[in-house]
Amino acid sequence: MVGCWVNAGWSAGLDLAGAPDWAAADPVGREPDPDTGGFAQILLARRERASRVTVTGFLVDVYCLGVKNVTGPEVMGSGSLTTYVPTYYSAFDHSPLPIRAEQAQAIVHGAVAYARGLGFEPATDFADAAVHLGTPPGDRLTIGFGRDGKPFYFSGPYDNPRKVVQTLERTCGNGNYHYVAHL
């Protein structure tokens, strides 16, 4: 592993009682930010060979839908990584936080499991990219997904809000989730 990062603020609204060191490592996450809360943008870089790295990125909705998008895997010169990382996180106000591979695995695989329990499957290219992420850790790191303990759906530009809300109604029941849908 060459490096692994997540956006600051990713943990806002999550229950990290099972991983207190994570809460301390994300000071922005203690102050809920409507622009970053609920999304973990994870990037990991693995050594391909001496002068090459493979980068893979995951956009993870930690409140509801799980893995929404995957970037890569993409092979690049190891020197390109120093410019790629800031570009990958350019939509955020804060610099990305370095994390361990097991933390990335716990976030991504945990969010996928949470979303599947709600009736949602990860992005279609997730299985190919998950090979580069590695196997999920055991139960050592516990994250309580959902915002403040409940599924919270915030519609995106490529979502079908009606279908998502219908799925939440079926799997969670009336009043057991929250949503904001843009029409």
N, C-alpha and C positions, 0 to 999 in steps of 0.2 A: 504494500500500500504506500503510495506516494503522499496522498493527502485526502482528507474528507472534510466537507464543510456543510453547514446548514445556515439559513438566514436567521438573523437576530429577530426575536419576537415570535418565533414559531410556536413556543410553548404557552402563549397567553390563553387562559381559560381551561387548560388541561390539568388533570389531577396527576401531579408528579410526586405524591407522597411516597411512592415506591422507588423513586429515583431522586432523592433530595439534592444530590450533587448536580444534577441536570438543571434543576430550578435555579440554583445559585450561579450556574454557568451562563444563564440567559437573562441578564438583568432587564432587558427590554421586555421580556415575556411577563414580567411582574406587572407591567403597565399595559393593559389591553390596548391594542392598536388595531383599529378597524381595517387598516391597509395590509397588515401582515398577519394578524392573529388568524389562526385556523389553517394556515398554509405553511408547510415545511418544504423548502426547495433545497434538495440535497444533491450534492455533487461529490463524486468520488473519482479518484485517479489511481490507477494501478500501473506499475511498471510493466511495459510490454517487452522491452529489451533495453539495453544500455541508454539509448538516446530517444526512446519512444515511450509514450504513456497512452493508456486507454482511459478515456473519461466517459462517465455515464451519469446522467442527471435524472432526478425524479421530482415531479411536482406532486406533492401529497396534501390532500385535503384531510387534515387530522380531526375535523369536526364531523365529517359525514361520508364523503364519497371515496376516500382512500386515494390510490394513485390515479391521478387524472391525466398525466402526461409523462412521457419518457423521452429523454434526449440521448442519442448515441445508442450503443457505444461508438465512440469516435477515437481513432488513433491519430495522435499528433506528436510533433517533436516535444521533448520534455521542456525545452525552453519556452515553448508557446503557452505552457500552463500558467505562467505568471501573468500573462495578459488575458487568458481565457477566463480565469476565475473572477476577476473584477467585472468582466463583461457579462458573465452568467448571472451575477448578482446586481447588475446595474439598476434594476427596477426598485431596489431597496435603499432606504436612507442610511442604513448602518452596514458596516463591513460584515462579511460572513464570519461565523464562529467555527473554529476548527473543532471537529468531534472525532471520536474513535469509530472504527468500522462497526463495532458491535452496537454503538448508539444508532448509527444510520440504519443498520439492519432492524433494530428494535422499532424505530419510527416507521420505516417503510412496511415491513412485514406485519407489524402490529396494526397499522392503519388499514392494510388490506384485509386482515382478519376481522377487524371492527366493521368495515364497510360491507364485507360479505355477510356478516350477521344481520346487517340492515337490508340486504337484498341487492347490493351493488358489486359489480365485478371491476377489477382494475383495468386500466387502459389496455388495448389489444396487444401492444408490443411489450407489456410488462414481463412476460415469461422469459423472453430473450434477454432483456436487460437485467433481470433478477439474477442471472448466472454471474454477472460481474459484481453484483452486490454481495453475494455469498449467502450462506444459510442463516436463518434467523437464530438468535441466541435463545437459550432456554428461558425459564421464567425468572431469571436473575434481575432483569430490568423491567419494571412494571410502569406502564403509562396508562392513565385513565383517559381514553379518547372521548370526543364529544366536547362541546363547550359547557363547562360547569355541570358535567355529568349527563348531559342530554345531547342527542344528535342535533346539529344545527346546520341547516343547508343554506348556503349563500349562492345564488345562481350565477353561473358563469356564461360567457357569450356563446358557448357551443353546447350548453346543456338544454335539456327539455324539462323545464321546471315543473310542468304539470305531471309528467311521468315520475319525476323524482318524488314529488309530494305524495302522489298516489302510492308509491312504493313505501314511503315512510308511514303513511296512514295504515297500510296493510301490515307492515312488520312491527311498528311501534305502538300503534293505536292513537286515537285522538288525544291531543294534549300532551303527548309524551315526546315531542320534538318541537323544534322551532325552525322557522325559515324566513328568508328574505328573497323574494323572486322579482327579478327585473322583467317587465313586460315589454 
